[in-house]
Amino acid sequence: MKGKYLILGSNVGDRETNIREAILKIESKVGKVIRTSSMYQTEPWGYGGQPHFYNQVIEIETSLDASHTLKEILMIEKSMGRVRNQKWRERIIDIDILYFEDLVVHDKDLTLPHPGIPDRKFVLEPLCELIPDEIHPLLRISNAELLKKTGDRLGVEIVDPLQDPV
């Protein structure tokens, strides 16, 4: 794995604007956004009965380590009004680190690569748009293979065409 990849999601308010605002804040606090996937509208994963999400994967370039990157994105979420009261519920913004190069971390605050990657089509679809052939550092198969094997059947559809990086 050569890059550092985040996924952004929103299902409250103007979802697209929330994601675009988060990207600007990431560029200000974390590092340069190199590439972005298309934006996807996705069915909620883990808890139904809530609005659909918009999701987008971005590749970043940062001098921060993974721990400091996590701290910054948590502060960005909080600055945008994210309240963490129930898992998998509505949120104005959600930012997760998917891959941080080939780094493997298992501690109380951070797990890398993100453990949900193989089970979440809303992650794999945009990730495969950017890096289908990259190999998951623990599972030793490509993102494209993970997408083929996932049991997730929730709806995922592009809502805007692939654009130039922000």
C-alpha positions in Angstrom: 0.0 0.0 0.0 1.5 3.3 -1.1 -1.0 5.9 0.1 -3.0 7.2 3.0 -6.8 6.9 2.5 -9.7 8.3 4.4 -13.4 7.9 3.9 -15.9 10.7 4.6 -19.6 10.2 5.2 -22.6 12.4 6.0 -26.3 11.8 6.3 -27.5 15.0 8.0 -28.3 18.3 6.3 -26.6 19.1 3.0 -24.5 16.0 2.7 -22.4 17.1 -0.2 -21.6 20.4 1.4 -20.6 18.7 4.7 -18.2 16.5 2.9 -16.7 19.3 0.9 -16.3 21.4 4.1 -14.6 18.5 5.8 -12.2 18.1 2.8 -11.2 21.8 3.2 -10.6 21.3 6.9 -8.5 18.2 6.2 -6.4 20.2 3.8 -6.0 22.9 6.4 -5.2 20.7 9.4 -4.0 17.3 8.1 -2.4 17.6 4.7 -2.9 17.8 1.0 -5.8 16.0 -0.7 -4.2 14.2 -3.7 -7.2 12.5 -5.2 -10.9 11.9 -4.5 -13.3 9.3 -5.6 -16.7 10.1 -6.9 -19.3 10.9 -4.3 -21.6 8.0 -3.6 -25.1 7.8 -2.1 -25.3 4.7 0.1 -27.8 3.0 2.2 -27.1 3.2 6.0 -24.9 0.4 7.2 -25.4 -1.1 10.7 -28.6 0.7 11.6 -31.6 1.2 9.2 -34.4 3.7 9.4 -32.2 6.8 8.8 -31.3 9.0 5.8 -29.0 7.7 3.1 -25.3 8.7 3.3 -23.1 10.5 0.9 -19.6 8.9 1.0 -16.3 9.7 -0.6 -12.8 8.3 -0.3 -9.8 10.7 -0.5 -6.1 10.1 -0.7 -4.0 12.5 1.4 -0.4 13.4 1.7 0.5 14.3 5.3 3.6 14.6 7.4 1.5 13.6 10.5 1.7 10.1 11.8 -1.4 8.0 12.0 -2.2 8.8 15.6 -1.9 12.6 15.0 -4.0 12.3 11.9 -6.7 10.6 13.9 -6.6 13.3 16.5 -6.9 16.0 13.9 -9.9 14.3 12.1 -11.7 13.9 15.4 -11.3 17.6 16.1 -12.6 18.3 12.5 -15.6 16.2 13.2 -16.3 17.9 16.5 -15.8 21.4 14.9 -18.5 20.5 12.4 -21.0 19.5 15.1 -20.4 15.7 15.2 -21.8 14.3 18.4 -20.8 10.7 19.2 -23.7 9.3 21.2 -24.8 6.1 19.3 -22.8 3.9 17.0 -23.9 3.8 13.3 -26.5 6.6 13.7 -27.1 9.8 11.9 -24.2 12.2 11.7 -23.2 15.4 10.1 -19.8 14.1 9.3 -17.8 10.9 9.8 -14.1 10.6 8.8 -12.3 7.3 9.1 -8.8 6.3 8.3 -8.9 3.3 5.9 -5.3 2.7 5.1 -2.2 4.5 6.3 0.3 3.0 3.8 1.0 -0.5 5.0 0.8 0.4 8.7 -0.9 -2.2 10.9 -2.0 -0.9 14.3 -4.2 -2.4 17.0 -4.6 -0.2 20.0 -7.5 1.2 22.0 -7.8 4.4 19.9 -6.8 3.2 16.4 -7.0 0.1 14.3 -5.3 0.0 10.9 -6.2 -1.0 8.3 -9.8 -0.1 9.2 -11.4 -3.4 10.3 -14.7 -2.6 8.4 -13.1 -2.5 5.0 -13.9 -6.1 3.9 -17.5 -5.9 5.1 -18.7 -2.5 3.7 -19.6 -2.0 0.1 -19.9 1.8 0.7 -16.2 1.7 1.5 -15.0 -0.7 -1.2 -16.8 0.9 -4.1 -15.1 4.3 -3.9 -11.8 2.7 -2.7 -11.8 0.5 -5.8 -12.3 3.6 -7.9 -9.0 4.8 -6.7 -6.9 1.7 -5.8 -8.6 -1.5 -7.0 -5.3 -3.5 -7.2 -3.7 -2.4 -4.0 -3.3 -5.3 -1.5 -4.9 -5.2 1.9 -1.8 -5.5 4.3 -3.4 -8.2 6.5 -5.8 -10.1 4.2 -3.3 -10.2 1.3 -5.9 -9.7 -1.4 -6.7 -6.7 -3.5 -9.5 -4.2 -2.8 -11.2 -5.4 -6.0 -11.2 -9.0 -4.7 -12.6 -7.8 -1.3 -15.4 -6.1 -3.2 -16.2 -9.2 -5.1 -16.3 -11.3 -1.9 -18.2 -8.9 0.4 -21.5 -10.0 1.6 -22.8 -6.5 1.9 -25.7 -6.0 -0.5 -26.7 -2.5 0.5 -27.2 0.1 -2.3 -24.3 2.1 -3.4 -24.5 4.5 -6.4 -22.5 7.4 -7.8 -24.1 10.8 -7.4 -21.5 12.8 -9.3 -18.9 12.0 -11.9 -15.3 11.5 -11.0 -13.8 15.0 -10.7 -10.3 16.4 -10.6 -8.7 16.5 -7.1 -9.9 19.2 -4.8 
